[in-house]
Structures are given as C-alpha cells and as structure tokens.
Amino acid sequence: MQDSGPMQVQKTVFISYRRTNVFTARAVYQYLTTHGYDAFLDFENIDAGSFEQVILNQIAARAHFIIVLTPSALERCSEPNDWLRREIEHAIDLKRNIVPLLFEDFDFGSMSQHLTGKLAVLSQYNGLRIPADYFDEAMHRLHSRYLNKPLEMILHPTPSSDQPKIRQQVEANASAPSPSSEKTKAEEHFEHGFKKYEQGDFSGALDELINAIDLHPEFAEAYYHRGRAYVMHSEIDKAIEDWEKALTLLLDDAKAHIVRTCLLRFQGFKEDALTEADKGVSLNPQYYEAYYQRANIRSDLEDYEGAINDYNEAIRLNPQYAVAYYNRGNARKAKGDLNGAIRDYKEAIHLNPQYADAYYNRGNARKAKGDVNGAIRDYNEAIHLNPQYSNTYYNRGLARYAKGDLDGAIADYTRSIELKNPQLYLPYNNRGLARSDKGDLDGAIADYNEAIRLNPQYAFAYNNRGLARRAKGDLDGAIADYNEAIRLNPQYALAYNNRGLAHYYKGDLDGAMQDYNEAIRLNPQYAVAYINRGLVYDKLGDRDKEISDYEAALRINPNHEIAKKNLAIARRQKREGK
C-alpha cells in the first residue's frame, strides 16, 4: 500500500461506462490523456478469468472515478451483479473522487429505481453536465475544476500480475482511431431514441434511431431498439430485419435472448418466443426488459393474468417505464378490468403527457364504461397529439354518435376515411348509420355499398343496407341483404328479426314468424323480437300467444313503452272477444 501524500493533486482517472456509450467514453479518455492524465478505460476485452480483479485493482489505483451517464446507462444497475454497478460501488467504498458526467438529458430523478443500496448516494455527487455541442468546453471544466483539486487518499499500486493487461488496454486505446464525430453523434441519437421510446414517443424514437444507425451502421443496440419502434408503427418486416441484424453483432447473452424473443414473436412462433423469453428471465432475473417482452407474448397468447404478472415485475424494476403501464392497461382491458386499465393509462400519461396512444386507449376504456364525455375528452387530446391517427377519429365518431351528435360523428368518420383507416369499411359503415339517422338514405346506401366492396364478408353492412332499403320501400332488396347477412353470420339474431319485419310488411306472416322464432332462439333476451312476434300473433288472432309475447318482452325490459301499450290493447281485445 502506498500513501499518495497529504492533499496532492492527482492525475489518475478510471472511466466507467456502458458499452452502448463506448465512443463517448473514448472521447473523454482521449481528451484527458492529451491533457496529461493517466486514464484507464476498459476498451479491449480482458479475459474472463482476470477481468474482475484487474478492473477492481484499477479503481483502487486511481484517484478519480468518472462515470459516463446517459438515459440508458443505468437501466441494468438494479441487477446486483451488473458490472457498471459493481464499479460504482467499489469506487464509493474506496472513497474515490467520483464525478458523474451527465450526457443527453440524463436525469437522476427518473433513475431512482436503479439507484438502490450503495448507489442511492450517486445523485449526491457533484455531477458535470456535458452539452453535446459544447463537449470541449465541458471537458475543460472537468479537468480544470472537478479533477484539478488536492485530494487526501490512499492509492493502491497496480499489482505486477496486472501490468501486462494494463499495457494491453493502453496500447489498444492508443492504436484505435480517434472516435469520430459520427460515432459519438450516433450514440447521442441512440440515447435520445432510447429515452423517447421509454416515454412512449415512438415516432420520435424511430427518427432518432434511424439517425443513429445511419451514422454507425454496426450499432447493435440501435438495431434492437429501432426494431421495437418499427413494431409500434406496424412495420413488422422492417423490425424483423433489424433484429436479424442485431443478432449478427456483438450482444450480451441476456440481450440476445430478448432479441430472439422479439424475432420469433413477430415471425409467428409464439411458443418458441415464450421459451426464449423464459431463458432471458432465468439468465437475468433483474432485467426489466425481459419481463416486459415475456408479458407481450403472454398477452398475444391471451394469458392476460400471466402477462399482468410480468408487467408488474417490469414496472417494479423500472417504475418509470411508461410503455409497460400502457400495455398492462391493454391486458387489463382485455380481461374486462376497465377501472384497472384506466388507472394504468393514467399513469402512462403521467409519465409521458405526450403519449397519444395512452389517451386513445383510455378513451376506449371510458367509452366501454359508458363515460362518453370522458372518452371524447381523451380522443380530443389524442388527436391534438397525433392528428394523423385515423382510428382516433373513428372512435370519437362512435362516441359522438352515442351522444346523438350526428354531424360530429359524420365529420369524424369522414376524416377517418380520408386518413385511410386500416379497416376502411368500418368508418364507411358507421357513416352510413349516421346518414340514415339523418334521413339521408341514398347517402347511407352509398356508404354501405362501399363498406361491402371493401369487405364483402362484413355481415353488419348487409344488415344496415337492408334497413335503409326497407326504409325506402324496397322490401325485396332489404330481404336480399338480410339473407346475405345471415349467410355470413348464421347466429345474427338482429338480421333474423329485421328480415322478419320485411316479411311482415310484405304480408308473409309465415316467413315473419319463422324469422322471429329464430331470433328468439338465438337471443332469448331479445325483447323487440317478442314484440314483433306478438304483432304476427295479433294478425293471426291468437290473443293468448300475443299477450304472452308482450309479457315476455316486459320481463326483459319492464319500461318498454310499446310493449306496455300493445299488451293493454291485446288484453282489452281479448276481454271484448275480438
């Protein structure tokens, strides 16, 4: 052990960093070495047998401990055996002069979930923020103010057995080309993309990650995260291509399992993907991303309880993970837990107020609960944040229709059509309904025609066109449409009821009776079908059966005014012998 002497200015530095920030770390290293510092940077891999001791000895041998902090740097520090964590802990134990370098909007406040145990004090050290455009100025402050001060500490000389490995690192750093501005800029874009994805800004994330890969075509982590961003844009082929590329590049085992998980999932091999995700979780039980990806697969397989358990664990490990709250909300909604879903969407929005998808899905959950006004407020905000999302207009149109705002609904369906809704037949069909309610039967039929052209298997559009044709007096056309709706969906009780009405208006009481019977068989709680069958019994003069049907309708819906009125008339007619 060697005493460095009281209160001396020391020029020995250990640089700690995450591999995704290697070029940024090397830029710091090169600046310091050219200004007279003896800096250590683990650049070339040290063999596994001696890695641990060499690294710990180098921290002990140096007065200053610099850590490169970016939005992605601490994501795995909640794992007890994470090497970045162990390096920081060792520096804290040895009371080194710890200087956090804060890059790319790094914020300690959003990283608290990773700063557990000894790392809890890291945010208390005097960090230096490094603006991307003022790197040299920040480095000047680092060596002139943060490192250039007298220190009193005991330094431990490097063991002779480590000397060859240290020379190897020095020579590797010396012979490596200077980190280009393109590589450091690529890491800057990657960190911005990583942070935006975590916050749910998938478009912003995609733009940043495209830039990162353009500048650094061998950036494995960037390919992985860009693949995730492509998925959120429904560009699955591009995502698969990115993950295949990522697997050809250097990735640690845990990350490789996660990449293979994503690849298998979107190639359609769900069970294989689940097996791969299990391996990732087993290999690294503290890796929140592994739980998150396994949750996504379980949700795909409709194992919503299992998915929620995995989302819970991902959120426990990373409470700032907005997209995990969002997807847990989706799983809860699929289970029918609308209140739980709304709570999760609310938390996702709290973490990222720009999260348009979270507003959209909270709107859907509120609409499902009957809170139409709350749903419209959420759809409004989602449209404000993303005016190009056709489904939001479509669902706001449904909510406006439910409120009786037919003009507003038609405007929203029209905008959804203009934006090429991926299920374009839906806004056409629902615009037809709104137009029909306004009395524009020709406009309604034109919309139903288009819905049927786009999706000839869509039974609802045939049923709705049948209603419009019947309203125009075209009973044969209406029956033809109801026939097709029933052919496409033999369980379609509503279409049987509607065809029964058309038969009734044509005077075909037998046809009407058969259809009402089938409608009631398919849906024994169908009050309107009982009322309509009662009308047939009225025509046939069978008062007892007529009265029985109206009574059945009122048991289902005691407030049905038509049933009440018809029942009173039928009973009077029976008393009068009519």
Order of alpha helices (4+ residues) and beta strands (2+ residues): beta-beta-beta-alpha-beta-alpha-beta-alpha-beta-beta-alpha-beta-beta-alpha-alpha-alpha-alpha-alpha-alpha-alpha-alpha-alpha-alpha-alpha-alpha-alpha-alpha-alpha-alpha-alpha-alpha-alpha-alpha-alpha-alpha-alpha-alpha
